[in-house]
Amino acid sequence: MDKVVIPASTAAIKGTDPSASVALPAARVGSMPLQVNRVRDSIMHEQTQSDSVAVEMPVAVQFNGINHAVMLATPQDLEDFAWGFCLTEGIVRSPDDIRDFEQEQTDLGILAHVQISPACMQFLKDRRRQMAGRTACGLCGVETLEAVRRLPPVAPPSDAHRTVSSATSTQPQDLRQMSAGVTLAQLLSAMNALREQQPLHQETGATHAAAWIAPDSQAPAFIREDVGRHNALDKTIGALLRDSQPIGRGALLVSSRASFEMVQKAAMAGCPLLAAVSAPTSAAIALAKETGVTLLGFTRGDQATIYAHSQRFQLSDRGKAS
């Protein structure tokens, strides 16, 4: 799919005071330079120094020309983001439902134009009509509290080589003896490697990363960074979707905490395992148990804590995480 060519000029996000406009770099730029004053030993140095900050700008997602949501995101890998967002929001059910993508930079931010199938667009319109007059709970792809738990369980091993395209069509399965195809040793090695493969974070210190590890691999792949942890995960899931990767066996890695929405995204994508650097929340653990996602937190060095579905790891792995 062809993308709109973004001009190399800068854009401004205008506030109420025109003189206070903030100049931002063109799209696809993850950081921008600026001059700062350093404080050392409780004293501010008058001489400025060069620094880099992560770019955060509004990204408006449109489906078939209709505005849907505005996210604050890092303006790179936005097509990956759009594809992942479509899946984890429950807007599409397969790659075939996404027909085209274009992005356009304006004075106010970036417009992400996504063309989806007529059936998906009709479903989205119906969902928006049902939402009118109700109080939404603010969760990805969810309009009512009753719908919070209606997420598909991940696929059994027999479906392990499916692609993300069939992720949302699974049926409830007995997950007790199911494997993600990833050992604890692989998982820990990949998470440790991910720490050194976040150039935007190393430059700015302001971004999160997400990645995927395939079975029989110790190298994190499809690494994506963003100022928002949800955006980074959507970008990685979208990259997997675009590349037709078999996410039914493998693991998602995130350099953040594991909130409810992060587990929700993993479940919507059909990924059986989510490992986070930091802690999970109670809602994330409950959702992981219900949807069959193996959830790890504090995945650092040679340690981790398994909060849900530890049975996915082989007996030879037992004892390697606490």
One Martini backbone bead per residue (centre of mass of N, CA, C, O) as a GRO file, in nm:
protein
  322
    1MET     BB    1   0.095   0.037   0.023
    2ASP     BB    2   0.060   0.361  -0.025
    3LYS     BB    3   0.208   0.650   0.088
    4VAL     BB    4   0.219   0.948   0.201
    5VAL     BB    5   0.411   1.215   0.136
    6ILE     BB    6   0.616   1.375   0.360
    7PRO     BB    7   0.715   1.663   0.430
    8ALA     BB    8   1.014   1.829   0.558
    9SER     BB    9   0.853   2.004   0.714
   10THR     BB   10   0.713   2.182   0.958
   11ALA     BB   11   0.489   2.176   1.231
   12ALA     BB   12   0.196   2.310   1.406
   13ILE     BB   13   0.063   2.324   1.730
   14LYS     BB   14  -0.220   2.492   1.817
   15GLY     BB   15  -0.333   2.715   2.036
   16THR     BB   16  -0.483   2.982   2.176
   17ASP     BB   17  -0.191   3.090   2.136
   18PRO     BB   18  -0.016   3.161   1.858
   19SER     BB   19   0.266   3.221   2.005
   20ALA     BB   20   0.253   2.904   2.135
   21SER     BB   21   0.354   2.743   1.920
   22VAL     BB   22   0.457   2.408   1.834
   23ALA     BB   23   0.729   2.285   1.693
   24LEU     BB   24   0.738   2.012   1.460
   25PRO     BB   25   0.831   1.755   1.314
   26ALA     BB   26   0.813   1.546   1.091
   27ALA     BB   27   0.707   1.269   1.008
   28ARG     BB   28   0.891   0.989   1.145
   29VAL     BB   29   0.996   1.145   1.391
   30GLY     BB   30   1.115   1.063   1.719
   31SER     BB   31   1.303   1.324   1.743
   32MET     BB   32   1.430   1.631   1.907
   33PRO     BB   33   1.606   1.914   1.932
   34LEU     BB   34   1.750   2.098   2.220
   35GLN     BB   35   1.780   2.346   2.464
   36VAL     BB   36   1.930   2.326   2.795
   37ASN     BB   37   1.922   2.330   3.151
   38ARG     BB   38   2.136   2.234   3.394
   39VAL     BB   39   2.144   2.042   3.703
   40ARG     BB   40   2.403   2.077   3.954
   41ASP     BB   41   2.419   2.059   4.274
   42SER     BB   42   2.155   2.255   4.278
   43ILE     BB   43   2.264   2.399   4.007
   44MET     BB   44   2.215   2.623   3.755
   45HIS     BB   45   2.319   2.633   3.434
   46GLU     BB   46   2.345   2.882   3.199
   47GLN     BB   47   2.456   2.696   2.999
   48THR     BB   48   2.363   2.546   2.730
   49GLN     BB   49   2.239   2.227   2.608
   50SER     BB   50   2.213   1.948   2.434
   51ASP     BB   51   1.911   1.774   2.334
   52SER     BB   52   1.662   1.505   2.349
   53VAL     BB   53   1.324   1.450   2.237
   54ALA     BB   54   1.029   1.315   2.225
   55VAL     BB   55   0.781   1.277   2.000
   56GLU     BB   56   0.453   1.433   2.045
   57MET     BB   57   0.145   1.367   1.863
   58PRO     BB   58  -0.132   1.395   1.692
   59VAL     BB   59  -0.345   1.107   1.596
   60ALA     BB   60  -0.582   1.071   1.350
   61VAL     BB   61  -0.836   0.831   1.315
   62GLN     BB   62  -0.964   0.708   1.004
   63PHE     BB   63  -1.272   0.565   0.867
   64ASN     BB   64  -1.375   0.622   0.570
   65GLY     BB   65  -1.360   0.947   0.662
   66ILE     BB   66  -1.409   0.883   0.972
   67ASN     BB   67  -1.388   0.978   1.276
   68HIS     BB   68  -1.255   0.811   1.583
   69ALA     BB   69  -0.951   0.899   1.687
   70VAL     BB   70  -0.715   1.047   1.929
   71MET     BB   71  -0.367   1.028   1.946
   72LEU     BB   72  -0.070   1.009   2.135
   73ALA     BB   73   0.229   0.999   1.933
   74THR     BB   74   0.480   0.853   1.759
   75PRO     BB   75   0.580   0.947   1.420
   76GLN     BB   76   0.618   0.615   1.379
   77ASP     BB   77   0.493   0.342   1.247
   78LEU     BB   78   0.180   0.405   1.160
   79GLU     BB   79   0.085   0.157   1.003
   80ASP     BB   80   0.124  -0.041   1.226
   81PHE     BB   81  -0.064   0.098   1.422
   82ALA     BB   82  -0.325   0.081   1.255
   83TRP     BB   83  -0.341  -0.226   1.240
   84GLY     BB   84  -0.336  -0.285   1.543
   85PHE     BB   85  -0.576  -0.108   1.621
   86CYS     BB   86  -0.789  -0.257   1.456
   87LEU     BB   87  -0.763  -0.526   1.610
   88THR     BB   88  -0.768  -0.435   1.924
   89GLU     BB   89  -1.057  -0.283   1.868
   90GLY     BB   90  -1.242  -0.471   1.674
   91ILE     BB   91  -1.271  -0.368   1.364
   92VAL     BB   92  -1.111  -0.617   1.271
   93ARG     BB   93  -1.044  -0.979   1.153
   94SER     BB   94  -0.853  -0.911   0.902
   95PRO     BB   95  -0.639  -0.809   0.657
   96ASP     BB   96  -0.868  -0.787   0.435
   97ASP     BB   97  -1.016  -0.539   0.585
   98ILE     BB   98  -0.763  -0.386   0.485
   99ARG     BB   99  -0.724  -0.165   0.202
  100ASP     BB  100  -0.594   0.112   0.323
  101PHE     BB  101  -0.314   0.359   0.358
  102GLU     BB  102  -0.280   0.695   0.495
  103GLN     BB  103  -0.072   0.990   0.548
  104GLU     BB  104  -0.121   1.323   0.705
  105GLN     BB  105   0.011   1.639   0.737
  106THR     BB  106  -0.065   1.896   0.962
  107ASP     BB  107  -0.097   2.168   1.172
  108LEU     BB  108  -0.220   1.956   1.410
  109GLY     BB  109  -0.102   1.687   1.265
  110ILE     BB  110  -0.212   1.351   1.207
  111LEU     BB  111  -0.354   1.166   0.941
  112ALA     BB  112  -0.517   0.845   0.952
  113HIS     BB  113  -0.601   0.664   0.669
  114VAL     BB  114  -0.857   0.410   0.675
  115GLN     BB  115  -0.944   0.133   0.479
  116ILE     BB  116  -1.237  -0.057   0.500
  117SER     BB  117  -1.465  -0.269   0.495
  118PRO     BB  118  -1.799  -0.250   0.471
  119ALA     BB  119  -1.862  -0.442   0.708
  120CYS     BB  120  -1.683  -0.299   0.920
  121MET     BB  121  -1.812  -0.021   0.891
  122GLN     BB  122  -2.096  -0.104   0.976
  123PHE     BB  123  -2.017  -0.209   1.253
  124LEU     BB  124  -1.903   0.061   1.355
  125LYS     BB  125  -2.162   0.224   1.325
  126ASP     BB  126  -2.337   0.050   1.510
  127ARG     BB  127  -2.161   0.085   1.761
  128ARG     BB  128  -2.187   0.394   1.779
  129ARG     BB  129  -2.496   0.398   1.810
  130GLN     BB  130  -2.503   0.226   2.073
  131MET     BB  131  -2.325   0.443   2.234
  132ALA     BB  132  -2.531   0.642   2.237
  133GLY     BB  133  -2.592   0.772   2.566
  134ARG     BB  134  -2.349   0.637   2.691
  135THR     BB  135  -2.119   0.503   2.922
  136ALA     BB  136  -1.798   0.467   2.887
  137CYS     BB  137  -1.500   0.282   2.997
  138GLY     BB  138  -1.225   0.335   2.813
  139LEU     BB  139  -1.180   0.083   2.640
  140CYS     BB  140  -1.065  -0.108   2.405
  141GLY     BB  141  -1.338  -0.179   2.212
  142VAL     BB  142  -1.535  -0.065   2.454
  143GLU     BB  143  -1.872   0.035   2.569
  144THR     BB  144  -1.919  -0.177   2.806
  145LEU     BB  145  -1.895  -0.349   3.097
  146GLU     BB  146  -2.010  -0.623   2.984
  147ALA     BB  147  -1.769  -0.635   2.750
  148VAL     BB  148  -1.494  -0.674   2.889
  149ARG     BB  149  -1.497  -1.014   2.894
  150ARG     BB  150  -1.536  -1.040   2.565
  151LEU     BB  151  -1.283  -1.240   2.503
  152PRO     BB  152  -1.073  -1.426   2.326
  153PRO     BB  153  -0.924  -1.703   2.337
  154VAL     BB  154  -0.660  -1.860   2.273
  155ALA     BB  155  -0.494  -2.076   2.088
  156PRO     BB  156  -0.421  -2.380   2.015
  157PRO     BB  157  -0.169  -2.574   1.890
  158SER     BB  158  -0.326  -2.646   1.622
  159ASP     BB  159  -0.320  -2.307   1.573
  160ALA     BB  160  -0.015  -2.200   1.584
  161HIS     BB  161   0.014  -2.123   1.253
  162ARG     BB  162  -0.142  -1.896   1.260
  163THR     BB  163  -0.249  -1.593   1.201
  164VAL     BB  164  -0.376  -1.295   1.297
  165SER     BB  165  -0.634  -1.310   1.113
  166SER     BB  166  -0.763  -1.547   1.330
  167ALA     BB  167  -0.763  -1.440   1.630
  168THR     BB  168  -1.094  -1.367   1.671
  169SER     BB  169  -1.207  -1.695   1.614
  170THR     BB  170  -1.197  -1.832   1.873
  171GLN     BB  171  -1.242  -2.089   2.107
  172PRO     BB  172  -1.289  -2.242   2.378
  173GLN     BB  173  -1.017  -2.380   2.577
  174ASP     BB  174  -0.794  -2.612   2.700
  175LEU     BB  175  -0.487  -2.469   2.849
  176ARG     BB  176  -0.310  -2.656   3.038
  177GLN     BB  177  -0.127  -2.804   2.780
  178MET     BB  178  -0.027  -2.541   2.656
  179SER     BB  179   0.196  -2.393   2.417
  180ALA     BB  180   0.406  -2.118   2.300
  181GLY     BB  181   0.712  -2.212   2.215
  182VAL     BB  182   0.843  -2.082   2.484
  183THR     BB  183   1.096  -2.036   2.689
  184LEU     BB  184   1.236  -1.893   2.955
  185ALA     BB  185   1.516  -1.853   2.836
  186GLN     BB  186   1.422  -1.704   2.585
  187LEU     BB  187   1.265  -1.477   2.720
  188LEU     BB  188   1.494  -1.354   2.891
  189SER     BB  189   1.688  -1.302   2.658
  190ALA     BB  190   1.503  -1.113   2.494
  191MET     BB  191   1.458  -0.897   2.713
  192ASN     BB  192   1.755  -0.822   2.746
  193ALA     BB  193   1.795  -0.739   2.446
  194LEU     BB  194   1.580  -0.510   2.436
  195ARG     BB  195   1.733  -0.298   2.606
  196GLU     BB  196   1.952  -0.258   2.349
  197GLN     BB  197   1.688  -0.199   2.124
  198GLN     BB  198   1.631   0.135   2.207
  199PRO     BB  199   1.713   0.417   2.060
  200LEU     BB  200   1.499   0.623   2.157
  201HIS     BB  201   1.537   0.575   2.460
  202GLN     BB  202   1.844   0.630   2.469
  203GLU     BB  203   1.804   0.930   2.370
  204THR     BB  204   1.536   1.022   2.570
  205GLY     BB  205   1.377   0.842   2.802
  206ALA     BB  206   1.040   0.840   2.681
  207THR     BB  207   1.002   0.532   2.597
  208HIS     BB  208   0.852   0.252   2.464
  209ALA     BB  209   0.847  -0.111   2.417
  210ALA     BB  210   0.795  -0.363   2.161
  211ALA     BB  211   0.778  -0.727   2.109
  212TRP     BB  212   0.881  -1.037   1.944
  213ILE     BB  213   0.886  -1.397   1.995
  214ALA     BB  214   0.982  -1.675   1.850
  215PRO     BB  215   1.007  -1.980   1.810
  216ASP     BB  216   1.331  -2.071   1.855
  217SER     BB  217   1.405  -1.786   1.992
  218GLN     BB  218   1.621  -1.498   2.129
  219ALA     BB  219   1.509  -1.270   1.939
  220PRO     BB  220   1.388  -0.974   1.903
  221ALA     BB  221   1.101  -0.867   1.718
  222PHE     BB  222   0.933  -0.608   1.606
  223ILE     BB  223   1.043  -0.337   1.705
  224ARG     BB  224   0.873  -0.084   1.899
  225GLU     BB  225   0.822   0.273   1.948
  226ASP     BB  226   0.678   0.482   2.219
  227VAL     BB  227   0.527   0.700   2.440
  228GLY     BB  228   0.318   0.467   2.425
  229ARG     BB  229   0.254   0.150   2.523
  230HIS     BB  230   0.007   0.091   2.345
  231ASN     BB  231   0.131   0.182   2.078
  232ALA     BB  232   0.369  -0.013   2.069
  233LEU     BB  233   0.194  -0.269   2.064
  234ASP     BB  234   0.035  -0.202   1.810
  235LYS     BB  235   0.282  -0.192   1.624
  236THR     BB  236   0.371  -0.485   1.658
  237ILE     BB  237   0.106  -0.618   1.576
  238GLY     BB  238   0.092  -0.481   1.297
  239ALA     BB  239   0.355  -0.600   1.187
  240LEU     BB  240   0.261  -0.894   1.209
  241LEU     BB  241   0.015  -0.867   1.029
  242ARG     BB  242   0.165  -0.764   0.768
  243ASP     BB  243   0.366  -1.038   0.787
  244SER     BB  244   0.214  -1.304   0.862
  245GLN     BB  245   0.244  -1.397   1.152
  246PRO     BB  246   0.251  -1.665   1.400
  247ILE     BB  247   0.113  -1.561   1.696
  248GLY     BB  248   0.006  -1.834   1.831
  249ARG     BB  249   0.328  -1.858   1.849
  250GLY     BB  250   0.458  -1.686   2.121
  251ALA     BB  251   0.579  -1.349   2.227
  252LEU     BB  252   0.518  -1.065   2.416
  253LEU     BB  253   0.698  -0.756   2.467
  254VAL     BB  254   0.737  -0.518   2.748
  255SER     BB  255   0.867  -0.192   2.879
  256SER     BB  256   0.637  -0.231   3.108
  257ARG     BB  257   0.353  -0.246   3.226
  258ALA     BB  258   0.058  -0.457   3.302
  259SER     BB  259  -0.233  -0.387   3.185
  260PHE     BB  260  -0.537  -0.450   3.082
  261GLU     BB  261  -0.491  -0.347   2.786
  262MET     BB  262  -0.246  -0.528   2.723
  263VAL     BB  263  -0.392  -0.797   2.751
  264GLN     BB  264  -0.614  -0.736   2.551
  265LYS     BB  265  -0.431  -0.714   2.302
  266ALA     BB  266  -0.317  -0.998   2.314
  267ALA     BB  267  -0.591  -1.143   2.292
  268MET     BB  268  -0.687  -1.013   2.023
  269ALA     BB  269  -0.423  -1.134   1.872
  270GLY     BB  270  -0.359  -1.435   1.994
  271CYS     BB  271  -0.152  -1.422   2.225
  272PRO     BB  272  -0.019  -1.644   2.481
  273LEU     BB  273   0.218  -1.421   2.560
  274LEU     BB  274   0.310  -1.190   2.834
  275ALA     BB  275   0.589  -0.967   2.888
  276ALA     BB  276   0.705  -0.769   3.164
  277VAL     BB  277   0.910  -0.557   3.335
  278SER     BB  278   0.678  -0.495   3.510
  279ALA     BB  279   0.392  -0.471   3.662
  280PRO     BB  280   0.084  -0.581   3.729
  281THR     BB  281  -0.251  -0.580   3.748
  282SER     BB  282  -0.537  -0.708   3.866
  283ALA     BB  283  -0.693  -0.693   3.596
  284ALA     BB  284  -0.478  -0.831   3.423
  285ILE     BB  285  -0.478  -1.102   3.569
  286ALA     BB  286  -0.777  -1.171   3.535
  287LEU     BB  287  -0.775  -1.164   3.223
  288ALA     BB  288  -0.556  -1.374   3.174
  289LYS     BB  289  -0.707  -1.610   3.307
  290GLU     BB  290  -0.961  -1.594   3.118
  291THR     BB  291  -0.802  -1.592   2.821
  292GLY     BB  292  -0.508  -1.755   2.843
  293VAL     BB  293  -0.280  -1.566   2.931
  294THR     BB  294   0.047  -1.551   2.979
  295LEU     BB  295   0.178  -1.380   3.273
  296LEU     BB  296   0.451  -1.150   3.306
  297GLY     BB  297   0.665  -1.009   3.555
  298PHE     BB  298   0.962  -0.889   3.622
  299THR     BB  299   1.141  -0.914   3.348
  300ARG     BB  300   1.467  -0.976   3.471
  301GLY     BB  301   1.724  -1.115   3.368
  302ASP     BB  302   1.671  -1.430   3.557
  303GLN     BB  303   1.376  -1.307   3.616
  304ALA     BB  304   1.031  -1.382   3.727
  305THR     BB  305   0.667  -1.342   3.727
  306ILE     BB  306   0.394  -1.563   3.744
  307TYR     BB  307   0.031  -1.497   3.714
  308ALA     BB  308  -0.047  -1.681   3.450
  309HIS     BB  309  -0.024  -1.977   3.309
  310SER     BB  310   0.240  -2.172   3.379
  311GLN     BB  311   0.180  -2.442   3.208
  312ARG     BB  312   0.325  -2.359   2.938
  313PHE     BB  313   0.566  -2.449   3.072
  314GLN     BB  314   0.790  -2.664   3.097
  315LEU     BB  315   0.922  -2.864   3.334
  316SER     BB  316   1.223  -2.769   3.273
  317ASP     BB  317   1.141  -2.461   3.358
  318ARG     BB  318   1.095  -2.505   3.634
  319GLY     BB  319   1.231  -2.256   3.860
  320LYS     BB  320   1.313  -1.994   3.667
  321ALA     BB  321   1.062  -1.875   3.812
  322SER     BB  322   0.874  -1.672   4.074
   0.00000   0.00000   0.00000
